[in-house]
Amino acid sequence: MENLSFVIDNDNSKVRIDKYLADNIEDMTRSALASLIENGKVTVNGKAIPKNYKLRVDDVIAVEIPDPVEYEAEAEDIPLDIIYEDDDLIVVNKPKGMVVHPAAGNYSGTLVNALLFHCKDNLSGINGVMRPGIVHRIDKNTSGLLIVAKNDKSHKHLAEQIKEHSFTREYEAVVIGNIKDDRGTVNAPIGRHHTDRKKMTVTERNSKNAVTHYEVIARYKGYTHIKCILETGRTHQIRVHMAYIGHPVSGDDVYGSKKEKVNFSGQCLHARKIGFIHPASGEYMEFSSELPEYFNEFLNKLKNLSK
């Protein structure tokens, strides 16, 4: 069982509690959280509340998340944007809004459900029945490329490349503010937030080293379009590092600015390129994807505002 707590500030006053929790607890749907509320697993100031309760300043929310039950993900006929596929692996372009694998309260509609339908039993079993084939993951609201292993040998080979930092991962993002330097590196350890266990933060306590290289692609009024290359792959790494240097990812509802005025597309972060040594052939392979529609629409809006 996991217990979470939140204290409400002025920015979240009058927000419905089910919406607030959906925005602040990753990998749980609003309906799943509504169920927790209805079952008395969520309290405000020590008292049970309805799911339409509107928050007030200094409200203290306590959330009790039950331990996940043993569950085997089921195949679902969900379309996949497949960039490459062979007998050992598959490269998929994940849309924004799709969760990578099932989790408590969110057992369907994930990338894993779609992969099980497409690949049948041809997925590695190293990460168990909830995450078959998943070598690495990207956030629900991040779009772009990730690689899936079809067998355990490929999984181990690819995971080792990630561990040794020889696996290429390049992202594009729009961040808030004008980054002073054309390129730079953020070298700051990342660990769990000391009070909010769903969030990551730059910290020296119980952390792992994290390195993000960035390069400016274009500058707009109040925003910067950048490329990020990951040297390490920590949870929420780009989002945490960019917020740490004062330039959070536009539309990031966890680490971003709640007072952002321009964004209309949600989190503007796309996994643009991946590269790796093929586990069977030994050949280096690299794949890239076009920026999705939501990303280009936002860039066009920024261009118009910057004229």
N, C-alpha and C positions, 0 to 999 in steps of 0.2 A: 504494500500500500504506500502511496506517495501523498504527502501533504504539502499543499502550496498555499501561500498567503500573499495578498496584495493590499496596498493602502491607496485609496483614491485621491488624486490631486485635482486641481481646478480644471485641467484639460479634459478630464473624463467625467466630470459632474454631469448628471442628467442622461448619461449613456445607459442603455439597457444592459443588465448584467450578463445576459446570454451573449450579446454581441461583444461586450468587453472581454469576456473569458475566451471567446472564439478568436479574438484578435491577439490574445496574450498567452494562450496555451497551444503550443504547436502540436500538429498531428491529431487533434481532436475536432470533430465537426461541431457545428452549433447545435445540431439535433442531439448529439451524444452528450453535450454539456447540459442541454435542457433536461435530459433524462436524469443527470446527476442532481440537478436542482430539484426536480420533482421528487426524487428519492431521498431528499434531505442531506445529500452529500456536500452541499454548498450552503454556507451560512454567511450572513452579514452582521457584524457586531454580535456574533454568538447566536443569532436567531435565523430560523429558516425563512426563505423569501420566495415569491413566485418568480418565474423566468422573465416576466416583463418588468421586474423591479428596476427603477431608475436610480442610479448611483448618486451618492451625495459626497461632498468633500469630507475626507477623513474617515469614510467608511472602511472597515477592515473586513476583507473577504477571506474566508477560509475554504479551501477546496480539498476534498478527500477523494483521491483517484484510486479505485480498487486495483489490485494486482491484476495484470492481464491473464486471462484464461488461456489454456492450451488450445490453439486454434490452427487449423490447416487452411491456408488461403485457397480459394476456389477460382477456377478458370472463368473468365468473363470475356465475351466477344466485344472487346474495345479496340478501336482502330489504333495502330501504332505507326509512327513515322520512322521507318527503318532506314538508316543511312548505309549500313553494311551488315552482312550476315554470312557466316560460314559454319562449319561443323563445331567450331570451338567457342565462338563468341558472337555477340550481336551488339551493334552500336545503334542506340536509339536517341531520337531528338524528342525530349520530353516537353510537353506544353506547360506553360505556367498554370498553376492551380491543381495539378495532378500530384498526389502524394506518391512517393516511390514504393513504399511497402505498407501492408496493413499494420495497424496499431490499435490500441484500446479505443473502442468507439468508432473506428473507421476501418471496417473490414472489407469494403468493396470499392470498386472504382479506381483502384490504385494501379500503378505500373506493373506490379507483380501479378495482379489479377489478369491483366492483359497479356503479359508474357506467358503465363501458364496456358492460356488458350492458344497462343501462337506457337509456342515451343513444345507443348505437351509435356512429356517427362524429361525433356532434354535441357535441364538446368542444373547447375551445381547445387549440392546439398549442404555445403559447408556452413552456411548461416541459418540452417534449419528451415522448417516448413513455412515460417512467416516471411522469410527473405530469400527464397531460392534464387540463385544466380547473381545476387546483388553484391558487387565488388566494392563499389563506392556509391554515394548518394548525393543528390542535390536537393535543396529545400523545395517545399511545395510550391512556393511562389517564385522560384527561379526556373527559368526555361533553359533548354539546351541539351547538350550531349552527355551521355553517360554510357559506360560499357557494362555488359552483362555476360557472365561466364556460363557456358553450356555444360561444363563438366568440372570436376574438382581439380584436375590437373591444371586447366587453364586458370581457374580461380586463384590457386596458390601462386602461379607464375605472375599473374597480373597484380595480385595483392602485394607481392614482394617488390615489384617495380614501384608501387605507390609508397611503400615503406622506405625504399631507398631513394625516393625523390627523383626517379628517372622517368616518371610518367608525366607527360606534358598535359597541363590543364590551363587553358587561357580563357578568360572571361572578358565581356564588355559590360560596362555599367555607366549609368548617369548618376553622378553624385551632386549633392547640394553644395553650392559655393564655388568659388574660383580657386582651384589649386594653384599655389604659387609657382612651383617648379614643374618643368615639363616631364620629369620622370623622378622616381624615387623608390625607396624601399621602406616598408614598415616591418620592423623586427621586434615583435612584442609577444610574450607568452600568453596563451589563452587557456582559461579554465572555466569551470562553472561559476556562475554568479553566486555570491555567498548567501543571498536571501531568496533569490528567484531561480530555482533549479532548472527552469525551462530556458533560461537565458545564459549566454556565454559572456565573458568579459576579459579584458586584459588584466592579468593578475599574476603575482609571483607564487601564490598559494595553490598547491595541487594543480599545477598547470603544465602545459607542454609547449615547447618552442614553436613559434609560428612566424613564417616569413612570407610577405606578399610584396611583389614588385609591381609598380604601376607606371603607366605612361599616358600622357594626355593625347587624345585624338582630336578633340575640338573643344572650344570654349564658347559658352553662351552666357546670356545675362543671368547671373545667379546660379549657374550650373556648369559642370564640366563632364564631358564624355571621355571616359578613360578605358584603357585596356589593363587588365590585371593578370599577372602570371603567378600561379601558386608554386612556391617552393615546398610548402607543406600543405596538408589538407585537413585542417581542424574544422570542427563544426562551426558553421556561420562565419568562417574566417574572414572573408572579404567584408561582410557586413560589419563585423566587430572592428576590424582594423580601420576601415574608412571612417566609422563613427569615432574611433579613438583619436584620429588626427583631425577631427572637426569637420569631416566631409562625408556624412552618412549617405548611403544609397537612397536615391529618390524613391519615395513610396514605401520604404521599409517601415512597417507598422510596429516593429519591436525596437529597433535601434535608431530609427530615423527621427525627424523633427515632426512633432504633431502640429506645428504651425505652418507647415509647407503649403504654399498657396497654388502653385502651378500644376503639380502632378495630377494626372487624370488616369494613368494606366496601371497604377499599383507599383509593386517593386520592380525597378528597372535594372535587372541583373540577368545576363544570359551567358551560359556556358558555351562559348563560341567554338573552341577547338580542343581536341584531345589527340594525344599521340602516344604510342606504346610499341613495344617489341612484341610481335605476334608470338604467343606461347608455343605454337607448333612449328612455324616456319623460321622463326628467328628474325624475320624481316621487320624493320621499323615501318609502322603505318601511322598515318595522320589524317584526321577527318575534321572538317569544319562545317558549320551550318550558317545559313543566312540569318541576319537579325530578324526576329519575328515582327509581325505587323504592329503589335502594341508598342514595341520599342521604336520602330521607325515613325509611328504616328507622334510619339512624344518628342523625338528629335525634330520633326517638322514643325511642331508647335513651338519648340524652343527657338528654332531658326527664325520663325515669324516674329516672335517676341523680341528677338535680339536685333532686328533690322533698325 
